[in-house]
Amino acid sequence: MRRLIVTEFMTLDGVVEAPGGEPTHPHSGWTIPFSTEDLRAFKLREVLEAESLLLGRRTYEQFADAWPPRDGEFADKMNAMPKSVATSRPGELTWNATALEPPVRSAVATLKEGDGGPILVAGSASLVRSLLVWGLVDELRLLTYPVMVGGGLRIFPDDHEKWTFELAALDRFVGGAVLHTYRLAGS
C-alpha cells in the first residue's frame, strides 16, 4: 500500500493560493521572504522521497510550465517523476503525466493500492479538499508561514464533518515557517 502525502504551503489564515508568485492573488509570492536554506533542504528531501506526484489540472499546468526549463537536483526529480492528473478535460498531457480515469476517488484509491513509494500531492487545493473528505490522505504536511493574506483558496472542506488527526512531527525553520505533520487518527 502506498502512502498519499499532501504537502501545502499555508498562511496563518489558512490560504494556500499563490505561494510562489502566481498571478491569481494580490499578495502572490507570500512564501518568498521566508525561504531559508533549512526549508529548501526539507523540500528537497520531501521530493526525493516521493515516487510520484498527484496533481489537480491547474497545478499540473503551472508545474509543467515552470519545471522543465529548470535544472538541479530538485528540478531533475520533479521532471523525472511520473505524474497522475485529476482532470475533467484530459486532452494531451505531457511532462510524464497521465490523466486519472474517472471517478477520481476510485482512481486515487487504486493508485494507493499499488506497489511503490509515496505519492506526493502539492498545491491542488480542490483535489486536496476532496481527498480529505474521502479519507484518502495518509499524511498532511502543512508548512505554515507567519503571514496573513486576507483570503484566498483553502484546502479544508466546509462540510461540518469532524476529522481527528494526530500530530506526528513539528519542525520550525529559521525564517519563521513551521511544519506541522499530521496523520489521520487511527491510521
KENU-564629 format. One line per field, with one value per residue: residue number from 1; x, y, z of N, C-alpha, C in turn. Coordinates in steps of 0.02 Angstrom, whole numbers, plus 32768, in hexadecimal, padded with zeros to 4 digits. Example, Ala and Ser with C-alpha at 12.3 -4.5 7.8 and 13.67 -1.06 7.14 Angstrom:
<nodes>
n <- [1|2]
n.X <- [8294|8282]
n.Y <- [7EE4|7F90]
n.Z <- [8186|8162]
ca.X <- [8267|82AC]
ca.Y <- [7F1F|7FCB]
ca.Z <- [8186|8165]
c.X <- [8294|8285]
c.Y <- [7F5B|8002]
c.Z <- [8186|818A]
</nodes>
This chain:
<nodes>
n <- [1|2|3|4|5|6|7|8|9|10|11|12|13|14|15|16|17|18|19|20|21|22|23|24|25|26|27|28|29|30|31|32|33|34|35|36|37|38|39|40|41|42|43|44|45|46|47|48|49|50|51|52|53|54|55|56|57|58|59|60|61|62|63|64|65|66|67|68|69|70|71|72|73|74|75|76|77|78|79|80|81|82|83|84|85|86|87|88|89|90|91|92|93|94|95|96|97|98|99|100|101|102|103|104|105|106|107|108|109|110|111|112|113|114|115|116|117|118|119|120|121|122|123|124|125|126|127|128|129|130|131|132|133|134|135|136|137|138|139|140|141|142|143|144|145|146|147|148|149|150|151|152|153|154|155|156|157|158|159|160|161|162|163|164|165|166|167|168|169|170|171|172|173|174|175|176|177|178|179|180|181|182|183|184|185|186|187]
n.X <- [802A|801F|8050|7FF3|8021|7FFF|803D|804A|8061|8035|7FDA|7FC8|7F41|7F0A|7F13|7F41|7F5C|7FBB|8047|80C7|80D4|8074|7FF8|7F78|7F4F|7F4A|7FB3|8017|80A1|80C2|8110|8194|81E5|8207|8255|82D2|8372|8369|82E1|82D4|8327|82DB|826A|82A8|82D1|8252|8219|8275|825E|81E1|8184|812D|80C2|8024|7FAF|7F3F|7EEA|7F05|7F77|7FCD|7FDD|801D|8094|80C8|80EB|8149|81B3|81FC|8260|82BE|8352|83B9|83BB|833B|82E3|8302|82CF|8247|8225|823C|81E8|8156|80B2|800C|7F72|7EE5|7E5E|7DDA|7DE1|7E42|7E91|7F2C|7FAE|804E|80F8|8117|8098|7FF7|7F47|7ED1|7E5A|7DAC|7D3B|7D8E|7DA4|7DA6|7E0E|7E7D|7E7E|7E9F|7F1F|7F61|7F5A|7FB7|8061|80F8|814A|8127|809E|8097|803D|8031|8005|7F70|7EEB|7E5C|7E57|7E99|7E3F|7DD5|7E16|7E2F|7DAA|7D84|7DD1|7E4F|7ECD|7F68|7FCE|7FE1|8033|804E|8095|80A7|80A7|80DF|8078|7FE8|7F6D|7EEF|7E89|7E5A|7E79|7E59|7E7E|7E2D|7D99|7CEE|7C87|7C50|7C74|7CCC|7D75|7DFB|7EA3|7F4C|7FDA|806F|80EE|814E|819B|820A|823F|82CB|82A5|8228|81BA|814F|8145|80C1|809D|8023|7FC4|7F38|7ED2|7EE0|7F0D]
n.Y <- [7FC5|806B|810A|81A0|8241|82E2|8380|8425|84D4|8551|85DE|863A|8654|85EA|85E4|85A0|85C8|860A|8607|8616|867E|867C|86C3|86D3|8710|87A0|87A9|8756|86E3|86D9|8680|8696|86FA|86AF|8645|85D2|8583|850A|84EC|84DC|846C|840C|8405|83D1|8352|831D|8316|82C0|824A|8225|81C1|81DA|825B|82A1|8306|8392|83D7|8464|847E|841F|8457|84D1|84A2|8454|84B6|84FC|84A6|8452|84A4|84B9|848D|8421|83C4|83BD|83E9|838A|8314|8336|8344|82C3|826B|8201|823E|824E|828D|82E0|8305|834D|8366|8318|831E|8333|8300|832A|831F|82A9|827E|8238|822F|8215|8193|81AE|817A|81F5|81DA|814B|8130|816A|811F|80A3|80C1|80CF|804D|800A|7FCF|8018|80B6|814D|81B8|825A|82EC|838E|8439|8450|846C|8454|83CC|8397|83BA|8364|82E7|82E7|82E4|8268|8215|81E8|8218|81F7|8238|82DD|836A|8403|8494|851C|85C9|8664|86CB|8728|8730|875C|8713|8699|8605|856D|84CF|8485|8429|8460|841A|83FB|8386|831F|8303|82AD|82C8|8294|82E0|82C6|82F7|838B|8414|849D|8523|858B|8607|861F|85D5|8549|849C|8430|838D|8319|8285|8223|81FA|815C|811F]
n.Z <- [8000|7FD3|8016|8022|801A|8047|8028|8056|8040|80B0|80ED|8189|8191|814F|80C3|8027|7FAA|7F22|7F51|7F1B|7EBF|7E5D|7DEF|7E29|7E9E|7F09|7F65|7F3B|7F3D|7FC2|800D|7FEF|8037|80A7|8089|80AA|80C0|810B|80FE|8073|8066|80AA|8053|7FE2|8011|8028|7FA5|7F68|7FAC|7F80|7F0C|7EA6|7E5F|7E85|7E3F|7E2F|7D9F|7D84|7DD5|7D9F|7D1D|7D3D|7D7A|7D11|7CB7|7D01|7D33|7CCF|7C88|7CEA|7D4B|7DB2|7E4C|7E8D|7E26|7DC5|7DFE|7E0C|7D85|7D54|7D9A|7D94|7D70|7DA8|7D75|7DAC|7D52|7CF2|7C70|7C16|7B9C|7B47|7BA7|7BE3|7C1E|7C68|7C92|7CB7|7CA3|7D24|7D26|7D29|7DAC|7E13|7E9B|7EA9|7E51|7E8F|7F04|7ECD|7E9C|7F17|7F45|7EFD|7EDF|7F1F|7F45|7FA6|7F77|7F47|7F65|7F31|7F45|7EE8|7F1D|7F12|7EF3|7F64|7FCA|7FAB|7FB9|8042|8076|8045|8091|8068|807F|80C2|8103|8139|8113|814C|8126|8177|8168|81B1|8194|8160|80E1|80C8|8089|800C|7FA9|8000|804F|80A1|80BE|80C4|8107|817E|81BC|8231|8246|828B|82AB|82C9|830E|82C3|82B0|82CE|828F|828E|8229|8200|81C6|81FB|81D2|81F5|81FD|8204|821B|81FD|821F|81F3|8279|82C1|824F]
ca.X <- [8000|8045|8037|7FE2|8039|7FED|806B|802E|8076|7FF7|7FDF|7FA8|7EF8|7EF5|7F15|7F76|7F5F|7FF0|8080|8107|80D5|803F|7FD5|7F32|7F42|7F6E|7FEE|803B|80E7|80C8|8142|81D7|820F|8215|827B|8313|8397|834E|82A0|82E1|8342|82A2|8242|82CF|82C9|820D|820E|829F|823F|81A3|818C|8104|809A|7FDD|7FA1|7F03|7EFA|7F25|7FBB|7FF4|7FEF|804F|80D2|80E1|810A|8180|81EB|8227|829C|82EC|8380|83CB|83A2|82F3|82C2|830B|82A0|8203|821B|823F|81B4|8116|807E|7FC5|7F4F|7E9C|7E45|7D9E|7DF3|7E85|7EB9|7F6F|7FD9|8096|811E|810F|8057|7FBC|7F08|7EAE|7E1A|7D76|7D3A|7DCF|7DAA|7DBB|7E4E|7EAF|7E80|7EC4|7F66|7F7B|7F5E|7FEF|80A3|8124|8154|80F4|807F|8098|800D|8045|7FD4|7F34|7EBD|7E1B|7E63|7EA9|7E01|7DB1|7E3C|7E22|7D66|7D81|7DFB|7E85|7F0D|7F8B|7FF7|7FD3|806C|803B|80CD|8084|80D1|80C7|805B|7FA2|7F62|7EAB|7E5A|7E72|7E69|7E6A|7E77|7E02|7D53|7CBD|7C50|7C3A|7C89|7D04|7DAD|7E2E|7EE6|7F7F|8017|80A6|812E|814A|81DE|820C|8275|82EC|8281|81E9|8187|814A|8127|8097|808F|7FEB|7FAB|7EF4|7ED1|7ECF|7F27]
ca.Y <- [8000|80A9|8141|81DE|8278|8325|83B3|8466|8513|856D|861A|8633|8654|85AE|85EB|857A|85E5|8636|860E|8621|86B3|8673|8703|86CD|872C|87E0|87A1|871E|86DE|86E5|8654|86A9|8719|8681|860C|85CB|8547|84CF|84DD|84C0|8428|83E1|83FB|83A4|830E|8308|8302|8287|820F|8215|819A|81F8|8295|82A3|834E|83AB|83F0|84A6|8478|83FD|8487|8500|847D|843E|84F1|8516|8479|8437|84CA|84BF|8455|8417|8386|83C2|83EC|8349|82E4|834C|8336|827B|8245|81F9|8268|823E|82CD|82DE|8337|833C|8373|82FC|8337|8315|8312|831F|8323|8268|827F|8216|8243|81E2|817F|81BB|81B0|8204|81BA|8105|8130|8178|80E3|8071|80D5|80C0|8004|7FF0|7FCA|8051|80E8|817F|81E3|829D|831C|83D2|8468|842A|8478|8432|8384|8387|83BE|8325|82B0|82E9|82CD|8220|81F0|81C9|8236|81D4|8268|8322|8395|8449|84C0|855A|8604|8698|8701|8721|8752|8776|86EB|8675|85BD|8545|8488|8463|8425|8484|83EB|83F1|8344|8322|82D7|82B4|82B9|8291|8302|8296|831C|83D4|842D|84E6|8537|85C9|8642|8627|85A5|850F|8461|8404|834E|82F7|8247|8216|81D2|8116|8102]
ca.Z <- [8000|7FCF|8040|7FFF|8044|8030|8041|8044|805C|80CA|8117|81CB|8189|812C|807A|8003|7F66|7F09|7F7F|7EFB|7E8D|7E2C|7DE7|7E3C|7EE0|7F10|7F90|7F1F|7F50|800A|802B|7FD9|806A|80DE|806F|80CB|80AB|812C|80E1|8030|806F|80BA|8016|7FB7|802D|801D|7F60|7F59|7FCA|7F5C|7ECF|7E71|7E70|7E74|7E39|7E0D|7D5C|7D85|7DF1|7D6B|7CE8|7D57|7D83|7CCF|7C9A|7D2B|7D44|7C9A|7C76|7D23|7D56|7DF7|7E69|7E98|7DE5|7DA3|7E1C|7DF8|7D3E|7D46|7DBC|7D73|7D8C|7D9C|7D76|7DB2|7D23|7CCC|7C2A|7C11|7B64|7B43|7BDF|7BD8|7C5C|7C8B|7CB4|7C9C|7CC3|7D4B|7D0B|7D59|7DDD|7E31|7EDC|7EA1|7E2F|7EC2|7F30|7EA7|7E9E|7F5A|7F4E|7ED6|7EFF|7F14|7F79|7FB4|7F46|7F63|7F49|7F41|7F29|7ED5|7F54|7F09|7EF9|7FAA|7FF0|7F9E|7FD6|808A|8081|8036|80C0|8043|8091|80F8|8128|8127|8126|8145|8132|8186|8166|81DF|816C|814E|80A2|80C6|8062|7FD1|7FA8|803B|8041|80D1|80AB|80EE|8106|81C4|81D4|8260|8238|82BE|8295|82FD|82FD|82BD|82B3|82CF|8280|8284|81FD|8214|81AE|821F|81BD|8221|81DC|822D|81F7|821D|8204|8207|82B6|82B7|8210]
c.X <- [802C|8026|802A|7FF2|8026|801E|8053|8054|8035|8006|7FBE|7F5C|7EE1|7EF6|7F4F|7F81|7F9C|802C|80C1|8108|80A1|8014|7F8D|7F20|7F68|7FAD|8017|8085|80F4|80FA|8189|8201|8225|823E|82C1|8333|837A|830A|82A8|82FD|830A|827A|8267|82C8|8284|8202|8239|8281|8200|81B3|8164|80DF|8052|7FCA|7F5C|7F19|7F1E|7F6C|7FE8|800B|8023|8093|80F1|8101|814A|81BD|8216|8264|82D0|831B|8394|83A7|8356|82CE|82C8|82D9|8258|81F5|8218|8205|8176|80E2|803A|7F9F|7F04|7E80|7E06|7DA9|7E3A|7EAF|7EFB|7F98|8021|80B8|8114|80CC|8023|7F7F|7EEB|7E6C|7DE4|7D57|7D7D|7DD9|7DC3|7DFE|7E87|7EB5|7EA8|7F0E|7F85|7F83|7F99|802F|80CA|8126|811C|80DD|807A|8066|8023|8013|7F91|7EFD|7E7B|7E22|7E70|7E6A|7DD9|7DD4|7E32|7DDD|7D61|7DAB|7E36|7ECA|7F2C|7FB3|7FEA|800C|805A|8077|80B0|80B6|80B4|80AC|8010|7F97|7F19|7E7A|7E7A|7E5F|7E82|7E5F|7E43|7DB9|7D27|7C7E|7C35|7C48|7CC4|7D37|7DE2|7E71|7F15|7FBD|8050|80EA|8120|8191|81DA|8249|828D|82C5|823D|81B1|8189|8127|8102|8089|805C|7FDD|7F63|7EF5|7EBA|7EE9|7F6C]
c.Y <- [803E|80DF|817E|8217|82BA|8356|83F6|849E|8536|85AC|860D|8633|861D|85B1|85C3|8597|8612|863E|8624|8656|86AC|86B2|8703|86F2|876E|87DC|8765|871F|86E5|86B7|866F|86CB|86EA|8645|860B|8589|8508|84BB|84BF|8479|83F7|83D1|83CD|835D|82F2|82F0|82C6|8246|81F8|81EC|81B8|8234|8289|82ED|835A|83CB|8434|84A3|8454|842E|84B9|84DE|846A|8479|8504|84E8|8461|8462|84CF|8483|8453|83DA|8386|83BF|83A9|8316|82F6|8339|82EC|8253|823C|8223|824D|827F|82C1|8317|831F|8349|835A|8317|8312|832E|8300|8319|82E4|8262|8257|822D|8208|81D2|818F|817A|81B7|81DF|8172|8101|813C|813C|80AB|8081|80C2|8075|7FE5|7FEB|800A|8080|811A|81A5|8228|82C9|8361|8402|8446|842F|8452|83E7|8371|8389|837D|82EA|82AD|82CE|8282|81F6|81CD|81E4|8211|8204|82AD|834D|83DD|8475|8507|8594|863B|86D5|86F3|874A|8765|8750|86CD|862C|859A|84FC|8466|8463|844B|8459|83DA|83AA|834E|82EE|82E2|829C|82B7|82B5|82D0|82B7|8366|83EE|8478|84F6|857D|8607|864D|85F9|8568|84D7|8438|83C7|8327|82B5|823E|81E8|818B|80F8|80E6]
c.Z <- [8000|7FFB|8014|802F|8024|8051|8028|8066|8073|80F3|815A|81C5|8159|80E0|805D|7FBD|7F5C|7F38|7F5C|7EC5|7E56|7E29|7E00|7E7C|7EE7|7F3B|7F7A|7F32|7F9A|802D|8022|8011|80A2|80C7|808E|80B4|80CB|8110|809B|8034|8080|807B|7FE6|7FD0|801F|7FD6|7F4C|7F74|7FA5|7F1D|7E95|7E8D|7E5C|7E76|7E1C|7DCB|7D5D|7DA0|7DBF|7D36|7CFF|7D5E|7D40|7CA9|7CBF|7D2E|7D09|7C88|7CAF|7D26|7D9F|7E12|7E72|7E55|7DC0|7DBD|7E08|7DB0|7D2E|7D64|7D90|7D97|7D79|7DA4|7D7A|7D88|7D00|7C81|7C1D|7BD7|7B60|7B7E|7BCD|7C1C|7C88|7CAE|7C8F|7CC4|7CEA|7D28|7D3F|7D72|7E02|7E73|7ED5|7E7E|7E61|7EF2|7F0D|7EA5|7EE1|7F65|7F2A|7EFF|7EF2|7F50|7F7D|7F76|7F66|7F3E|7F61|7F22|7F21|7F0A|7F4C|7F10|7F41|7FD5|7FE8|7FBF|8021|809A|8077|8065|809F|8055|80CC|8123|810C|8141|8117|8158|8138|818C|8192|81BA|8162|810F|8096|809A|8025|7FD6|7FE7|8029|806D|80BA|80DC|80F2|814B|81DD|8203|824C|826D|82A3|82D1|82E4|82FD|82C3|82B1|82C5|8272|8259|8210|8200|81D0|8209|81EB|81FA|8210|8203|821E|81F9|821D|8244|82A7|8276|8218]
</nodes>
